[in-house]
Amino acid sequence: MHFSLPRVTPRTAKLTAWLAIPAALAVSGIAVSNASYAAFSATTSNAASNWSAGSVALTDDDANAALFTVTGLKPGLTGANCIAVTSTGSLPSAVKLYATNTATTNALSSYLSVSIEQGTGGGFGSCTGFTPLATTPSLFAGTLAALGTANTGYATGLGSWTPTGTAPETRVYRITYSLAASTPNSAQGGTASLGLTWEAQNS
């Protein structure tokens, strides 16, 4: 017996190929659909982290006024004033005292003696009640010229006060000056000026 195969025309071949593509896509779609539901998942997370910087802060009670404004200075004259410095920072720190903006004429600063003590009690304008610290009360004793030359920045600053940063702390400084009785006539009409700076750096 003889069978004849149907003739496949180009149109039939194209149609067959076109029909085969959707069938393949359908099978693929079933596989993707199954895969999208084939995995379980779980997560855990940590709450948002936060950072806040601490601080170092110093204030004083001088109301922006100079410790001394002296005119008519003469040999043997002396005077004193106090200033209260308060640390309000939240970090432990080390506080140093140093001289700034020094100037003199007729070498007056070389004959002007200065002493600086630290303690408690008293404040700007009055040293009433000032009590020197039991340990290392004296920070400096010498001429104004020496202070303005040797102690001019934090690295060479005076003092060893170390506020803890847990609560406000106050330290009072008593500054005393006197013009030497041996001051020569060449210093007449001379001037001297010096600023004091307290600086805290966190430790």
C-alpha positions as CSV (number, residue, x, y, z in Angstrom):
1,M,0.0,0.0,0.0
2,H,1.3,3.4,-0.8
3,F,0.7,6.6,1.2
4,S,1.5,10.0,0.0
5,L,2.6,12.7,2.5
6,P,0.9,16.0,2.4
7,R,2.9,18.6,0.8
8,V,4.2,21.3,3.1
9,T,4.0,24.6,1.5
10,P,6.0,27.6,2.6
11,R,2.8,29.1,4.0
12,T,2.1,26.0,6.0
13,A,5.7,25.9,7.4
14,K,5.4,29.5,8.5
15,L,2.1,28.8,10.1
16,T,3.4,25.8,11.9
17,A,6.4,27.6,13.3
18,W,4.2,30.5,14.4
19,L,1.8,28.2,16.2
20,A,4.7,26.5,18.0
21,I,6.0,29.7,19.6
22,P,2.9,30.5,21.7
23,A,2.9,26.9,22.9
24,A,6.5,27.3,24.1
25,L,5.8,30.6,25.8
26,A,2.8,29.0,27.6
27,V,5.0,26.3,29.0
28,S,7.6,28.9,30.0
29,G,5.0,31.0,31.6
30,I,3.9,28.1,33.8
31,A,7.5,27.5,34.9
32,V,7.9,31.2,35.8
33,S,4.6,31.3,37.7
34,N,5.6,28.3,39.7
35,A,9.1,29.7,40.5
36,S,7.7,33.0,41.8
37,Y,5.9,31.2,44.6
38,A,8.7,28.6,45.3
39,A,10.8,30.6,47.9
40,F,10.1,31.5,51.6
41,S,11.8,34.6,53.1
42,A,12.4,36.2,56.5
43,T,14.3,39.3,57.7
44,T,15.5,40.9,60.9
45,S,16.7,44.5,61.3
46,N,18.3,46.8,63.8
47,A,16.8,50.1,64.8
48,A,18.3,53.3,63.4
49,S,21.6,54.2,64.9
50,N,22.3,57.8,66.2
51,W,25.4,59.8,66.9
52,S,25.6,63.1,68.9
53,A,28.9,65.0,69.5
54,G,29.9,66.1,73.0
55,S,31.2,69.6,73.8
56,V,33.8,71.6,75.7
57,A,32.7,75.0,76.8
58,L,34.1,77.8,79.1
59,T,32.5,81.0,80.4
60,D,33.7,83.6,82.8
61,D,32.1,86.4,84.9
62,D,34.0,89.4,83.7
63,A,31.2,90.8,81.5
64,N,33.8,91.6,78.8
65,A,35.6,94.0,81.2
66,A,39.4,94.1,81.7
67,L,40.7,92.8,85.0
68,F,42.7,96.0,85.5
69,T,42.6,99.5,84.1
70,V,45.3,101.3,86.1
71,T,46.5,104.8,85.5
72,G,49.1,106.8,87.5
73,L,51.0,103.7,88.3
74,K,54.1,104.3,90.5
75,P,56.7,102.1,92.2
76,G,55.4,100.1,95.1
77,L,51.7,100.3,93.9
78,T,49.9,96.9,94.1
79,G,46.4,95.6,93.3
80,A,44.4,92.4,92.9
81,N,41.3,91.1,91.1
82,C,39.6,87.8,90.7
83,I,37.8,86.0,87.9
84,A,35.6,82.9,88.0
85,V,35.9,80.5,85.1
86,T,33.2,77.9,84.6
87,S,33.3,74.7,82.5
88,T,29.9,73.6,81.1
89,G,31.0,71.1,78.5
90,S,29.8,67.5,78.4
91,L,33.3,66.0,77.7
92,P,36.2,65.6,80.1
93,S,38.8,68.3,79.4
94,A,42.0,70.0,80.4
95,V,42.0,73.7,80.9
96,K,45.1,75.9,80.4
97,L,45.7,79.6,81.0
98,Y,48.0,81.7,78.8
99,A,48.9,85.3,77.8
100,T,47.7,87.0,74.6
101,N,48.2,90.4,72.9
102,T,51.2,91.5,75.0
103,A,52.6,94.9,74.5
104,T,54.8,97.4,76.4
105,T,56.6,100.7,76.1
106,N,59.6,101.9,78.1
107,A,60.1,98.3,79.3
108,L,57.4,98.8,81.9
109,S,56.3,95.1,81.8
110,S,59.8,94.1,82.9
111,Y,59.3,95.8,86.3
112,L,55.6,94.8,86.8
113,S,55.4,91.7,88.9
114,V,52.3,89.4,88.5
115,S,51.2,86.4,90.5
116,I,48.3,84.0,89.6
117,E,46.6,81.8,92.1
118,Q,43.8,79.3,91.7
119,G,41.1,78.5,94.3
120,T,37.5,79.0,95.2
121,G,35.4,81.9,96.4
122,G,35.3,85.4,95.1
123,G,34.7,86.6,91.6
124,F,35.2,89.4,89.2
125,G,35.5,92.7,90.9
126,S,36.1,91.2,94.4
127,C,38.3,88.6,95.9
128,T,36.4,88.5,99.1
129,G,36.1,84.9,100.2
130,F,38.9,83.6,97.9
131,T,40.6,80.5,99.2
132,P,43.6,79.1,97.4
133,L,43.5,75.4,96.5
134,A,45.2,73.1,99.0
135,T,47.3,71.6,96.3
136,T,49.4,73.7,93.8
137,P,47.5,77.0,94.4
138,S,50.2,79.1,92.6
139,L,50.2,79.0,88.8
140,F,52.7,81.9,88.1
141,A,54.9,84.3,89.9
142,G,57.2,86.6,87.8
143,T,57.2,89.6,85.6
144,L,54.5,90.5,83.1
145,A,57.2,90.4,80.5
146,A,58.1,86.8,81.4
147,L,54.4,85.7,81.4
148,G,53.9,87.3,77.9
149,T,57.0,85.5,76.6
150,A,56.9,82.0,78.1
151,N,53.2,81.2,78.3
152,T,51.5,82.2,75.0
153,G,49.5,79.2,73.9
154,Y,47.8,76.0,75.0
155,A,51.0,73.9,74.7
156,T,52.8,76.2,77.2
157,G,49.7,77.2,79.2
158,L,49.5,77.2,83.0
159,G,47.4,75.0,85.2
160,S,46.2,71.4,85.5
161,W,42.4,71.8,86.0
162,T,40.6,68.9,84.5
163,P,36.8,69.3,84.5
164,T,35.0,65.9,84.3
165,G,32.2,67.1,82.0
166,T,29.5,65.5,84.2
167,A,28.3,68.8,85.7
168,P,29.3,72.5,85.6
169,E,32.5,73.2,87.5
170,T,34.0,76.6,88.5
171,R,37.5,77.7,89.4
172,V,38.4,81.1,90.6
173,Y,41.7,82.8,89.7
174,R,43.3,85.6,91.8
175,I,45.7,87.9,89.8
176,T,47.9,90.3,91.8
177,Y,50.2,92.9,90.4
178,S,52.8,95.2,91.8
179,L,55.3,97.7,90.4
180,A,58.8,97.1,91.7
181,A,60.1,99.8,94.1
182,S,63.4,99.7,92.1
183,T,61.7,100.6,88.8
184,P,64.0,103.1,87.0
185,N,63.1,106.6,85.8
186,S,63.3,105.3,82.2
187,A,60.0,103.5,82.8
188,Q,58.1,106.7,83.5
189,G,55.3,107.2,81.0
190,G,55.5,103.6,80.0
191,T,52.6,101.3,79.3
192,A,52.0,97.6,79.5
193,S,49.1,95.4,78.4
194,L,48.3,91.7,78.4
195,G,45.2,89.5,77.9
196,L,44.5,86.2,79.6
197,T,42.9,83.3,77.8
198,W,41.6,80.1,79.3
199,E,41.3,77.2,76.8
200,A,39.8,73.8,77.3
201,Q,40.5,70.8,75.1
202,N,38.8,67.5,75.5
203,S,40.9,64.7,77.0
